[in-house]
């Protein structure tokens, strides 16, 4: 499956554009989760994300994401993340607020760091 990302709400027209942080824009994603940073790595599941540009001063997102495992040991289980994503920081930390299946009632945090190859890919380590 190819990655899918769309803007569902553009930045408000009442704000002078181009606003450098895209404040108010809402996007939705449905991206593959793989074992390694290469898209050809073993497919583990899908990341279903909704985020909004939530700051007028910096690139900072309000992120809601569910990682849905579609095979292997955790097939049909999921982990849900909700929190602030400071986009330009090299490493982010996000609260895990729940899950299903093997991760029912999960609590903890996930970390993410940017990996650069031919395109920008986010590598997520769940701890």
BELJOSUL-V392199 format. One record per residue. N is the residue number from 1. OMEGA is omega in whole degrees, -180 to 180 (999 if undefined). D_CENTER is the distance of its C-alpha to the mean C-alpha in whole Angstrom. Layout:
N_OMEGA_D_CENTER / N_OMEGA_D_CENTER
This chain:
1_177_17 / 2_179_16 / 3_-180_12 / 4_174_12 / 5_180_11 / 6_171_13 / 7_180_14 / 8_175_16 / 9_178_17 / 10_176_19 / 11_-179_19 / 12_179_23 / 13_180_26 / 14_177_28 / 15_-180_26 / 16_-179_27 / 17_3_25 / 18_176_24 / 19_-170_22 / 20_-178_21 / 21_-178_18 / 22_-177_17 / 23_178_18 / 24_180_17 / 25_178_15 / 26_179_13 / 27_175_11 / 28_-176_9 / 29_171_8 / 30_-172_9 / 31_177_9 / 32_171_11 / 33_-179_10 / 34_-178_14 / 35_179_16 / 36_-177_16 / 37_180_15 / 38_-179_17 / 39_179_16 / 40_178_19 / 41_179_18 / 42_-180_19 / 43_-179_17 / 44_-177_15 / 45_-177_13 / 46_171_10 / 47_178_7 / 48_-171_7 / 49_171_5 / 50_176_8 / 51_177_8 / 52_174_11 / 53_-166_13 / 54_-179_15 / 55_176_17 / 56_-176_20 / 57_-176_21 / 58_174_18 / 59_-180_14 / 60_-176_13 / 61_163_10 / 62_-171_10 / 63_169_7 / 64_-176_7 / 65_171_5 / 66_174_8 / 67_-177_9 / 68_178_12 / 69_-174_15 / 70_179_17 / 71_176_20 / 72_-174_21 / 73_-175_22 / 74_-179_19 / 75_177_20 / 76_174_19 / 77_179_17 / 78_175_14 / 79_-179_12 / 80_-178_10 / 81_178_8 / 82_178_9 / 83_-179_10 / 84_178_11 / 85_176_9 / 86_-166_12 / 87_-174_11 / 88_175_14 / 89_-176_14 / 90_180_15 / 91_179_13 / 92_177_11 / 93_-173_12 / 94_179_10 / 95_170_12 / 96_-173_12 / 97_179_14 / 98_180_15 / 99_178_15 / 100_178_18 / 101_-180_20 / 102_-177_21 / 103_179_18 / 104_179_20 / 105_-179_20 / 106_174_17 / 107_179_17 / 108_178_16 / 109_175_13 / 110_174_11 / 111_178_11 / 112_174_9 / 113_-178_11 / 114_178_12 / 115_-178_14 / 116_174_16 / 117_175_18 / 118_178_19 / 119_179_16 / 120_180_13 / 121_177_11 / 122_178_8 / 123_-177_10 / 124_175_9 / 125_178_12 / 126_-179_12 / 127_999_16
